[in-house]
Amino acid sequence: MKKIQFFDTTLRDGEQTPGVNFDVKEKIQIALQLEKLGIDVIEAGFPISSPGDFECVKAIANAIKHCSVTGLARCVEGDIDRAEEALQEAVSPQIHIFLATSDVHMEYKLKMSRAEVLTSIKHHVSYARQKFDVVQFSPEDATRTERAFLIEAVQTAIDAGATVINIPDTVGYTNPTEFGQLFQDLRREIKQFDDVTFASHCHDDLGMATANALAAIENGATRVEGTINGIGERAGNTALEEVAVALHIRKDFYQAETNIVLNQFKNSSGLISRLSGMPVPRNKAVIGGNAYAHESGIHQDGVLKNPDTYEIITPALVGVDKNSLPLGKLSGKHAFNTRMEEMGYALNEQEQKDAFKRFKQLADAKKEVTEEDLHALILGQSSESADDFELKHLQVQYVTGGVQGAIVRIEEKDGATLEDAATGSGSIEAIYNTINRLMKQDISLTDYRIQAITAGQDAQAEVHVVVKNANGAEFHGIGIDFDVLTASAKAYLQASGKSKTVTNQADFEEVK
């Protein structure tokens, strides 16, 4: 059995998904869950890109104790220095350096010749190796790079000290046959092929990211890069849950093993979905809501007689619990706190008290409290506690076919209370117009989505909004409540608060 490493880039490439923006607290929460999942390497961010990304990488490097943390860097000495600074406290730091090698990238983006690219690779990989024991090099747009030059670039990186070579299908261009052949060519031409780690990084533009990643493994790759739920730019990245389960179910074929704790995939997927605001499609492989549902009578009959007839993956394998959570309004603190620990939440004493109070309110209002409800409860609590503004009162005046009115009262972190009223053509518009008046800022709503957390008429509403300020910057907000209007107000207030905070910081820097 060969060992396959899993390299997760949810916090870097995944965050490049339009509309997705994790804050430091959310990134640490995700990283800790990835550690429980058994990920070998977490790509925490791109330290040179912004002060915020630097702080996130540094915080994750300090928090993670059982796997490697890496930062992205261009072939620029300043990028490498910044990554080293961010990863100083990491238990097992790595660096990921990249430079494009395809003709189209070199001509139009880099404005560099092939000789200049090779010189840059040699210098910067060597420079990075002086600072890191593990240096990964990626020839960006490798699958559209002329094969002989790609091999020359890879050989140059290895000779300069690269210990990991990642082959990116940057624009999702290749197919499994071609990608497998590429790795065969590398194995044949690179003498040190078995002495370094070869990885794949695939995008899903043509719907083949998982198939391409598996083809790479089949032909010599021992590391796979991707994201949870396959999030990422454009059509996304390789969905790690699909690759890991495929390797497990078809171990007879791939003859490979991993460090992945498969039953942590459901928790990992749910966490990423909630924090990113990107719902998992019901027909999504491995962790979708319909992945273990059977509509056909023939299928139902077969599964009832023997699940193996139509289920190659058992729900329990990936952490899907078919039974409702046995917690209700009569449950005590001990049972509740124990369940929180089982679900992966490490709450301090005050957070436990606040969460239990919310749980009791939830249990009084709902007939049945599910695990999804509890995940939403903690998400709502953590997101609201991090907000600078809290919704204290909402009153909506509704008239059929008429102008709607809203009164909103909010409380700032320092305890100051603000209240105002406004109208709109609909209830949501009236609420949002009121919040705009209270926040004294001009922002526009670019996305509004609502979904029920569970089935039934007593389901909680989860609302996601994206707003854009005058500078074109986008901010995401989430609100959770039984009442759709209240959830909508919480989501918009959170996004507005983020926008206002950034605006105030920018004004301060300008004055300074």
Salt bridges, closest charged atoms under 4 A:
ASP13 OD2 - ARG12 NH2 3.87
ASP13 OD2 - HIS201 NE2 2.99
ASP13 OD2 - HIS203 NE2 3.46
GLU15 OE1 - LYS27 NZ 2.99
GLU43 OE1 - ARG12 NE 3.11
GLU43 OE2 - HIS96 ND1 2.77
ASP53 OD1 - LYS27 NZ 3.14
GLU77 OE2 - HIS123 NE2 2.66
ASP79 OD2 - ARG74 NE 2.71
ASP81 OD1 - LYS131 NZ 3.46
GLU84 OE1 - LYS131 NZ 3.30
GLU85 OE1 - ARG82 NH1 3.27
ASP103 OD1 - ARG114 NH2 3.33
GLU140 OE1 - LYS109 NZ 2.73
ASP141 OD2 - HIS105 NE2 3.54
ASP141 OD1 - ARG144 NE 3.06
GLU146 OE1 - ARG114 NH1 3.57
ASP185 OD2 - ARG147 NH1 2.54
ASP185 OD1 - ARG188 NH1 3.12
GLU189 OE2 - ARG188 NE 3.27
ASP194 OD1 - ARG187 NH1 3.37
ASP205 OD2 - ARG234 NE 2.69
GLU225 OE1 - HIS201 ND1 2.67
GLU241 OE2 - LYS284 NZ 2.74
GLU242 OE2 - LYS284 NZ 2.70
ASP252 OD1 - ARG250 NE 3.11
ASP301 OD2 - LYS305 NZ 2.98
GLU311 OE2 - HIS294 NE2 2.99
GLU342 OE1 - ARG339 NH1 2.82
GLU349 OE2 - LYS353 NZ 3.89
GLU371 OE1 - ARG339 NH2 2.46
GLU371 OE2 - HIS375 NE2 3.67
ASP373 OD2 - LYS366 NZ 2.75
GLU384 OE1 - ARG358 NH2 2.78
GLU384 OE2 - LYS490 NZ 3.32
GLU390 OE2 - LYS392 NZ 3.81
GLU419 OE1 - ARG409 NE 2.74
ASP420 OD1 - ARG437 NH2 3.36
ASP447 OD2 - ARG449 NE 3.06
GLU462 OE2 - HIS464 NE2 2.70
ASP481 OD1 - LYS490 NZ 3.30
GLU509 OE2 - LYS512 NZ 3.51
